Amino acid sequence: MKPVVSVGQAWICIVISVFGIVILSVIGALFKANHHSMVGSTDDPADGAVVAGTAFSAVIVYVVFLVGCGFQALLHMRESRRGAIALS
């Protein structure tokens, strides 16, 4: 199977996905715990669990991106080991 995206795009997608997973997981955990920094103001959402569910849904999307981009990077690594000529 041949990669669809370039190697640089695959690795950038991996890095962004990892950061997205970490950041959204922390934000979701804070909302789920009804931490005062997230739900303590009058302008903040009243139900932190609903917001946490949305954040964790976004984490699942980032995990799918991570798997897809990781597969693309793996295809690039496999292709480079076979001695394929890369056209820039």
Secondary structure, 3 states (H helix, E strand, C coil): CCCCCCHHHHHHHHHHHHHHHHHHHHHHHHHHCCCHHHHCCCCCCCCHHHHHHHHHHHHHHHHHHHHHHHHHHHHHHHHHHCCCCCCC
